[in-house]
Amino acid sequence: MDPIQIAALTLVLTVFVLYRQMKTRLVSGHGLRYTAIAMIAIGLLSGGLIDTRHPVLSVTLLIVEAALAVAFGVVRAATVRVWRDETGAAWSRATGWTLVGWLASLATRVALLGVGPALGLDLAFAPTALLFFVGLTIGAQSLFVARRARALPLSPSPVTPVGS
C-alpha cells in the first residue's frame, strides 16, 4: 500500500472511531479491538519503525511512543461515560474531555515525529508508525472502557448521563 493511502486510511479510521465514540452505544468493543489489532499488526509488519543504523535508540523511541499511546488510551477511557440501563446492558458515550484527550494524543504524536530526526535517526515519515500508534491507543481505550463497564453493578445507574 502506498504511504499516502496508509495515512489516509489511518485518518479515516480514526475519524470513524471518534465519531462512533461520540454516539451513545452498547459496550462490547469486540469489533473495535479487532480493528485495533489489525492496525497494530499492519503497522508492525509493514516496517519502517526501526532505524537499522541506530537500533537501540529507535527501539527506545518506539517503546516511548507505544507507552504514550497506551497511556492516552487509558486516560481517554476514563473520560467516557459508562452506565447500565434498566435491562442491565452497559452503554458508553464519549465526552468533550474524550475529544480533548484525542487532541492531546494527536499533538503528542506530531511532537514525536520530530524527536527521531532531532536525535539523528533516519526515520522518514512512516505512515505505518502512525497506524501502529493509533491502533495501540484505540485498543487501550476500548479495553479499558469495556473493563469499566464490566465493573459496573448489575443494577441500572440511578442517574442517566446528560445527553443520552
C-alpha positions as CSV (number, residue, x, y, z in Angstrom):
1,M,0.0,0.0,0.0
2,D,1.2,3.5,-0.8
3,P,2.3,5.6,2.2
4,I,-0.3,8.3,1.3
5,Q,-3.0,5.6,1.2
6,I,-2.0,4.3,4.6
7,A,-2.0,7.8,6.1
8,A,-5.5,8.4,4.6
9,L,-6.8,5.1,5.8
10,T,-5.4,5.8,9.3
11,L,-7.1,9.2,9.3
12,V,-10.4,7.8,8.1
13,L,-10.4,5.0,10.7
14,T,-9.5,7.5,13.5
15,V,-12.3,9.9,12.5
16,F,-14.8,7.0,12.2
17,V,-13.8,5.7,15.7
18,L,-14.1,9.1,17.2
19,Y,-17.5,9.6,15.6
20,R,-18.7,6.3,17.0
21,Q,-17.4,7.1,20.4
22,M,-19.4,10.4,20.5
23,K,-22.6,8.4,20.0
24,T,-24.4,6.5,22.7
25,R,-23.8,2.8,22.1
26,L,-23.7,-0.6,23.7
27,V,-20.3,-1.5,25.2
28,S,-18.9,-4.5,23.5
29,G,-15.7,-3.3,22.0
30,H,-15.0,-6.5,20.1
31,G,-15.1,-5.0,16.6
32,L,-13.0,-2.1,17.8
33,R,-10.5,-4.4,19.4
34,Y,-10.2,-6.4,16.1
35,T,-9.7,-3.1,14.2
36,A,-7.0,-2.0,16.7
37,I,-5.2,-5.4,16.4
38,A,-5.3,-5.2,12.6
39,M,-3.9,-1.6,12.7
40,I,-1.1,-2.6,15.1
41,A,-0.2,-5.7,13.0
42,I,-0.1,-3.8,9.7
43,G,1.9,-1.1,11.4
44,L,4.5,-3.6,12.7
45,L,4.6,-5.8,9.7
46,S,5.0,-3.0,7.1
47,G,8.3,-2.0,8.6
48,G,9.9,1.4,8.7
49,L,9.6,1.7,12.5
50,I,13.3,1.0,13.3
51,D,16.4,2.8,12.0
52,T,18.8,-0.2,11.4
53,R,21.8,2.2,11.9
54,H,20.6,3.1,15.4
55,P,18.5,0.2,16.6
56,V,18.7,0.8,20.3
57,L,17.8,4.4,20.1
58,S,15.0,3.8,17.6
59,V,13.5,0.9,19.6
60,T,13.7,3.1,22.7
61,L,11.7,5.8,20.9
62,L,9.2,3.2,19.6
63,I,8.7,1.9,23.2
64,V,8.2,5.5,24.4
65,E,5.6,6.1,21.6
66,A,3.9,2.8,22.5
67,A,3.7,3.7,26.2
68,L,2.3,7.1,25.4
69,A,-0.3,5.6,23.0
70,V,-1.5,3.2,25.7
71,A,-1.4,5.9,28.4
72,F,-3.6,8.2,26.2
73,G,-6.0,5.4,25.6
74,V,-6.4,4.8,29.3
75,V,-6.8,8.5,30.1
76,R,-9.4,8.8,27.3
77,A,-11.2,5.7,28.6
78,A,-11.6,7.4,32.0
79,T,-13.4,10.3,30.3
80,V,-16.0,8.2,28.7
81,R,-19.4,7.9,30.4
82,V,-20.3,4.3,31.1
83,W,-23.6,3.2,32.7
84,R,-26.2,0.4,32.7
85,D,-29.8,0.7,31.6
86,E,-32.8,-0.8,33.3
87,T,-32.2,-4.1,31.5
88,G,-28.6,-4.3,32.8
89,A,-27.0,-3.6,29.4
90,A,-23.8,-1.4,29.6
91,W,-23.7,1.7,27.5
92,S,-21.0,4.3,26.8
93,R,-20.6,7.7,25.3
94,A,-17.5,9.9,24.9
95,T,-17.5,13.4,26.4
96,G,-15.9,16.6,25.5
97,W,-12.9,15.6,27.6
98,T,-12.5,12.5,25.4
99,L,-12.2,14.8,22.4
100,V,-9.6,16.9,24.4
101,G,-7.7,13.6,25.1
102,W,-7.7,12.8,21.3
103,L,-6.3,16.2,20.5
104,A,-3.6,15.9,23.2
105,S,-2.8,12.4,21.8
106,L,-2.5,13.9,18.3
107,A,-0.3,16.8,19.4
108,T,2.0,14.3,21.2
109,R,2.2,12.1,18.1
110,V,3.1,15.2,16.0
111,A,5.8,16.2,18.5
112,L,7.2,12.7,18.5
113,L,7.5,12.9,14.7
114,G,10.2,15.5,15.2
115,V,12.1,13.7,18.0
116,G,13.5,10.9,15.8
117,P,15.2,13.2,13.3
118,A,16.3,15.5,16.2
119,L,18.1,12.5,17.8
120,G,19.8,11.7,14.4
121,L,17.5,8.8,13.5
122,D,16.9,8.3,9.8
123,L,13.2,7.6,10.2
124,A,11.4,9.0,7.2
125,F,7.7,9.6,7.9
126,A,6.3,6.1,8.1
127,P,2.6,6.1,7.9
128,T,2.8,2.6,9.3
129,A,4.1,4.1,12.5
130,L,1.0,6.3,12.7
131,L,-1.1,3.2,12.1
132,F,0.7,1.4,14.9
133,F,0.3,4.4,17.3
134,V,-3.4,4.8,16.5
135,G,-4.1,1.1,16.8
136,L,-2.5,0.9,20.2
137,T,-4.3,4.0,21.6
138,I,-7.7,2.8,20.2
139,G,-7.2,-0.7,21.5
140,A,-6.2,0.5,25.0
141,Q,-9.2,2.8,25.2
142,S,-11.5,0.1,24.0
143,L,-10.2,-2.4,26.6
144,F,-10.4,0.0,29.5
145,V,-13.9,1.2,28.6
146,A,-15.0,-2.5,28.5
147,R,-13.3,-3.1,31.8
148,R,-15.1,-0.1,33.4
149,A,-18.4,-1.5,32.0
150,R,-17.8,-4.9,33.5
151,A,-17.1,-3.4,36.9
152,L,-20.4,-1.6,37.0
153,P,-23.0,-3.1,39.3
154,L,-25.7,-5.2,37.6
155,S,-28.5,-2.9,38.6
156,P,-29.1,0.2,36.4
157,S,-27.4,3.5,37.3
158,P,-29.7,5.8,39.3
159,V,-28.9,8.8,37.1
160,T,-28.9,8.7,33.3
161,P,-26.0,10.7,31.9
162,V,-26.6,14.1,30.3
163,G,-27.1,14.0,26.6
164,S,-28.2,10.4,26.2
